[in-house]
Amino acid sequence: MTDYDPRARVIAPVIVSTRAATGEREDQSTAVMAEYAQQIGFICRPPVIIPDGEGVLAALSELVVQVGPAVIITSGGTGLTPDDLTPEFTKPMLDKEIPGVMEAIRIHGRSKNPLASLSRGVAGVKDATVIINLPGSPKAVRDGMEVLVELLPHLCDQVADIRDSHHWG
């Protein structure tokens, strides 16, 4: 984006895909995240693309410390294959979990695809950053973002301790 507003909230995508990290497959999830981010006045950074597995913790930690985005959304690594470890590396770093976010995403996704129930993603807060794990397919990311556009502005207000008496006490 050419007109960067420093007050805008930033979403930092982390694409967890060995095939995308090696150039075998093109990342299509970031464009979906950016489309929905724009609808709610958020800015989407270029993605961090890493292979499945242990690099998730380092990527998340580095973004939280060095960038401090309002939101990190991971895409990939939430399934059941041996190298699907995104939730295992996300959960221990969270200060607070937000299970209702993932419940809403899975319920919404399940209305379109029963396999959405198999996603093991977690959501929570680390310092002042919301971290959410979405599945790896662009369609699943779209389904997740359909839910998140309704939640992220208010969720980020709560994390930033911005209190609007009309919305929460």
Backbone torsions as a table, in degrees:
resi	resn	phi	psi	omega
1	MET	NA	137.7	-178.9
2	THR	-84.5	-33.1	-179.1
3	ASP	-97.2	75.7	-178.2
4	TYR	-78.0	124.0	176.8
5	ASP	-98.7	113.3	-176.8
6	PRO	-64.2	-16.9	177.8
7	ARG	-86.9	-12.1	-179.0
8	ALA	-66.5	149.3	177.6
9	ARG	-80.6	141.6	-173.9
10	VAL	-109.7	134.4	170.3
11	ILE	-104.7	128.3	177.8
12	ALA	-109.3	108.8	178.3
13	PRO	-78.5	139.5	171.0
14	VAL	-123.2	112.1	-179.0
15	ILE	-93.7	115.2	-177.0
16	VAL	-103.8	93.9	-175.9
17	SER	-157.2	117.9	178.3
18	THR	-61.3	-41.0	-178.7
19	ARG	-66.5	-38.6	177.5
20	ALA	-70.7	-37.4	-178.9
21	ALA	-67.0	-30.1	179.5
22	THR	-92.4	-0.3	178.9
23	GLY	84.0	4.6	179.8
24	GLU	-72.1	-27.3	-178.3
25	ARG	-136.9	142.9	178.6
26	GLU	-84.6	138.5	175.3
27	ASP	-69.4	121.9	176.3
28	GLN	-113.4	-8.6	-176.1
29	SER	-75.2	-35.3	-178.0
30	THR	-61.6	-39.6	179.3
31	ALA	-61.9	-37.7	177.8
32	VAL	-65.9	-45.7	178.5
33	MET	-59.7	-43.7	-178.5
34	ALA	-63.7	-39.4	179.2
35	GLU	-59.5	-47.3	-179.2
36	TYR	-74.2	-35.1	177.7
37	ALA	-58.7	-43.4	-178.9
38	GLN	-60.8	-35.6	-179.5
39	GLN	-60.3	-28.5	-176.4
40	ILE	-112.4	15.0	175.5
41	GLY	78.1	17.6	176.4
42	PHE	-94.6	159.8	176.9
43	ILE	-112.4	137.8	179.3
44	CYS	-104.6	120.6	176.6
45	ARG	-71.5	163.6	168.9
46	PRO	-61.5	150.2	-174.3
47	PRO	-76.9	154.1	163.2
48	VAL	-94.7	124.4	-178.3
49	ILE	-114.7	120.8	-176.6
50	ILE	-133.4	156.8	175.6
51	PRO	-70.6	159.4	174.1
52	ASP	-57.3	147.2	173.0
53	GLY	114.5	-143.3	-166.6
54	GLU	-66.7	-20.7	-178.0
55	GLY	-66.8	-12.1	-178.0
56	VAL	-59.9	-47.4	-177.2
57	LEU	-60.4	-45.8	-179.9
58	ALA	-63.8	-43.1	-179.1
59	ALA	-63.8	-45.5	179.8
60	LEU	-64.6	-46.0	-178.8
61	SER	-61.1	-43.9	-179.3
62	GLU	-63.4	-43.1	179.1
63	LEU	-63.9	-44.7	-179.1
64	VAL	-59.9	-46.4	-175.2
65	VAL	-76.3	-47.3	-171.1
66	GLN	-89.3	-27.5	-176.9
67	VAL	-109.2	-40.5	-179.1
68	GLY	61.6	46.5	-180.0
69	PRO	-68.6	159.4	175.2
70	ALA	-64.3	-36.8	-173.9
71	VAL	-141.7	138.7	166.0
72	ILE	-115.6	126.9	175.6
73	ILE	-117.3	119.1	174.7
74	THR	-92.0	151.1	174.9
75	SER	-132.0	112.4	178.2
76	GLY	115.5	158.8	176.0
77	GLY	79.0	17.8	-178.1
78	THR	-104.5	3.8	-177.4
79	GLY	-86.5	-150.3	-172.4
80	LEU	-119.7	7.9	176.5
81	THR	-73.0	161.3	-176.0
82	PRO	-56.6	-31.5	-178.6
83	ASP	-96.3	7.9	173.7
84	ASP	-81.3	92.7	-172.4
85	LEU	-126.3	12.2	-176.7
86	THR	-56.7	-47.6	179.3
87	PRO	-63.3	-35.2	-178.7
88	GLU	-65.1	-31.1	179.5
89	PHE	-92.5	-17.9	178.8
90	THR	-83.8	-49.6	-171.8
91	LYS	-55.0	-45.4	-177.7
92	PRO	-65.2	-22.8	-177.8
93	MET	-87.3	-10.0	-176.6
94	LEU	-73.4	138.2	172.1
95	ASP	-78.1	-38.6	179.2
96	LYS	-141.4	136.9	173.5
97	GLU	-90.0	153.9	175.9
98	ILE	-128.7	76.3	-174.1
99	PRO	-63.1	-28.8	-178.5
100	GLY	-62.8	-29.0	178.2
101	VAL	-63.7	-48.0	-178.7
102	MET	-70.4	-33.8	176.0
103	GLU	-60.1	-45.6	-179.8
104	ALA	-64.1	-40.9	-179.9
105	ILE	-65.7	-43.8	-179.7
106	ARG	-66.9	-39.7	178.8
107	ILE	-63.3	-46.2	179.2
108	HIS	-63.0	-45.6	179.4
109	GLY	-63.4	-37.7	-179.9
110	ARG	-64.6	-27.8	178.2
111	SER	-66.1	-17.4	179.8
112	LYS	-109.9	-27.9	-175.9
113	ASN	-154.2	115.3	-177.9
114	PRO	-58.9	-22.6	-179.4
115	LEU	-71.3	-10.5	177.0
116	ALA	-59.3	-24.7	178.2
117	SER	-64.1	-19.4	-176.4
118	LEU	-84.0	-9.4	178.8
119	SER	-70.0	132.2	-177.4
120	ARG	-104.3	16.8	-177.0
121	GLY	-56.5	153.4	176.4
122	VAL	-123.3	163.4	176.2
123	ALA	-137.8	147.2	178.3
124	GLY	-178.2	-167.5	-177.1
125	VAL	-126.4	135.3	171.4
126	LYS	-125.0	118.3	-174.0
127	ASP	55.8	-118.8	-179.7
128	ALA	-109.0	21.0	-177.5
129	THR	-115.7	129.6	173.4
130	VAL	-83.5	132.5	178.8
131	ILE	-121.2	128.5	-177.4
132	ILE	-133.0	130.1	176.9
133	ASN	-97.0	120.2	173.7
134	LEU	-111.1	157.5	175.1
135	PRO	-63.2	173.5	-173.3
136	GLY	-85.5	-18.0	-176.6
137	SER	-80.9	142.3	178.0
138	PRO	-57.5	-33.6	178.2
139	LYS	-65.5	-42.8	178.2
140	ALA	-67.0	-35.2	176.5
141	VAL	-65.1	-42.0	177.1
142	ARG	-59.7	-46.7	178.7
143	ASP	-59.2	-42.9	178.8
144	GLY	-65.5	-42.0	-179.3
145	MET	-67.9	-29.7	175.5
146	GLU	-59.6	-34.1	176.9
147	VAL	-79.7	-44.2	-173.3
148	LEU	-65.9	-30.2	179.3
149	VAL	-62.5	-26.7	178.1
150	GLU	-80.8	-25.4	-173.2
151	LEU	-101.3	-36.5	-169.1
152	LEU	-59.9	-44.2	-179.3
153	PRO	-58.3	-47.1	-179.1
154	HIS	-69.5	-41.3	179.2
155	LEU	-60.7	-44.4	178.9
156	CYS	-67.7	-34.0	174.0
157	ASP	-60.8	-44.6	179.6
158	GLN	-62.5	-45.6	-179.3
159	VAL	-61.9	-37.6	179.6
160	ALA	-83.0	0.6	-179.0
161	ASP	59.1	38.7	173.1
162	ILE	-93.1	113.0	-173.1
163	ARG	-105.4	119.8	173.2
164	ASP	-109.1	111.4	-172.9
165	SER	-60.4	-17.0	179.7
166	HIS	-80.6	-16.5	-175.7
167	HIS	-109.9	-38.8	-179.6
168	TRP	-156.5	156.7	-173.7
169	GLY	-108.9	NA	NA
